[in-house]
Amino acid sequence: MAQFELAFDVRVASIAPPSDRRIDITIERLRLSFEELSDSERAALVCKPWWVCVDTVLALRAMERGEEEVTGRYAHGVADIYDRLVEPGQPILEALIRVHNDIFTPGDRA
């Protein structure tokens, strides 16, 4: 199980200060849902081919939050993309995958 804990370490997310950014609320909901899963369900989830997209967005947002804590102001990046792409109520995983695709898919972003 230890190898899967690297994909989404819920203990780190619990320490982070509260944020009013929509993406952070979504990430917290994901963390709570992830904690409710059994070890075998977690293992099955993080082995899905699309999980790397979710994990990448989580890592990028964590770095962005670190920058925000140091500078004392919002960083422009993942949270802004989330606000632009995701409608309230959209399924969590779908929302995070859409953000990943927008960041890493070349093409017109007009």
N, C-alpha and C positions, 0 to 999 in steps of 0.2 A: 504494500500500500504506500510505502514511503515515496516511491517514484511518482505516484499520482498526486501527492501532496504538493509537489513543486508546481503543478499546473494551476493551482488555485489555493493559496495558503490563507484559509479563513481567519487565522489568528492575526495576521498582519492587517487585514481589512478592519478588524474589530478595534484596532488601536487608532486608526485614522480619525482625525477630528471631523465633526459633522460638516456637511457642505450643503448649500442650497442649489447646487447645479443639478439639473435633471438627470444627467448621466450617473452622478454619484448616488442618487436615490435608486436608480435602476440597478446599479452594481450592488448596493446594499440588499435589495430584494433578491438578487441572484445569490448573494452570499448566504442569506437566511434559508433560501430554498436548498442550496447545496448542502448546508449543515444538516438539514432534515433527511437527506438521503442516507441509505446504508452504504457501507464501504463498497459492496459489489455494484450498487447503482452508481456511485461516484466513479468507480473504475470504468464502468461501461460508458458513462458520459464523456469522460476525458479521453477515451479512445476513439470517439467519433472523429471522422476526418475534418469536420468543420470546427471542432473545438479549438484548433490552433488559431482560428480567426478571433474567437471570443477571448482566448488567453492573451493574444497580442493586444487587443483593445484594452484589456484590463491592465496590462503592463504599461502601455503608453499613458493611460490615464493616471496610473500611480506615479509615473515620472512627472506628469503635468501637475499633479497635486503637490508633489514635493517642491516644484518650482514655485507654485502659488504660495506655499507656506514660507518659503525663503523671501520672495519678493513682496508678499503682502497684497498681491493683486492677481486677478484672473490671468491665466495663461491662455493664449489663443491656440486652438488646436482641436483635440479630440472632442472636448465638451461642446465646442462651437459647431463642429460637424454633426454631432448628435442632435443638438437643438435644431439644426437646419433640416435634418433628414427624418427624424423620428417624431411621430405623432403620439400624444399621450394615450396610453392604453395598448400600445403595440406590444406583442409578445417580446419578452426580454431577450431571448437568444436571437430572434430574428432582427431585433433592433441593433444589437451589437455586431452581428454579421454584416448588416447594411453599412454600418460605420466603417468596419474593416474594409469592405469592398470599395467604398468611396475613397479611402486613404490609399489603397494599394492597386486599384484598377486604373490603368492609364486610359485617358480619354477626355472628352469634353466635359467640363464641370461648370458650364455656364448657367 
